[in-house]
Amino acid sequence: MFHYPFNPAELSKTAELWWNLFGFYLLVAIIIGALVYAGLIFIPLYYARRRGGGVDEIQPGVIPGERGRTIIVGAIVLLILGSFLTVFVESYISVNKLSEPLQELEIVDEVKKAEDISIFDGRDDILVVEVVGFQWGWTFRYPNGIETDKLYLPQNRLVLFRVVSEDVFHTFTIPDLRVKIDAIPGQVNVFWTLPEKPGTYRVQCYELCGVGHAEMITKAVVLPPELFEFWYDSLGEVIIESLEVR
Ligand SMILES: [Cu+2]
């Protein structure tokens, strides 16, 4: 029923940003892992061959000499510090890119304040969807008044989620599209995505919120623009169960 991709980067703009960061971490982990395993294998072999008179031989009354060359030890320390710094900077840049659309758009403040999202009806650049979490399910409200328990999204259009909760803490998540934002009572959280591939994706709660938590699952159906318009203009009369994409 759901679409489980190997590489989610093509599914949405948010997925692409997360996937880039993950790919970078993976690369750093592979390089460091290779160095560590190479050391584990070659250092014992190297010292095993130097039996009798190696640096580790202890002689009473003699202070051991230098155990490593300063340049090599220094280079290793710099390499470690350098990789920490790179990971830090790259993470900072990626997280910034994720919040960029929210910082640049003036509409985000309006979305936060809006009691009634009908004022965003008729915009064809941005779709505002109100996501309401409750024990135990989701309601999605659209600017033209549609209320549904399945999420419908247009392909290639910026979507802003206005996320609220009716009772306790929940977390609104579309894992494949890399959308994850808390639903907190008394607070409005705004997050975005830009779906790039039609299909049916899983929506799930990621915050333990009571006995029904595990059942807080529904679908997000990403529709091609014309099909989305068709559904939207029908005021939800048209029922689209899911969309299979090959
Ligand atoms: Cu929940």
Boltz pocket constraint, residues with backbone or C-beta under 6 A from the ligand:
constraints:
  - pocket:
      binder: B
      contacts: [[A, 134], [A, 169], [A, 170], [A, 171], [A, 205], [A, 206], [A, 207], [A, 208], [A, 209], [A, 210], [A, 213], [A, 216]]
      max_distance: 6.0
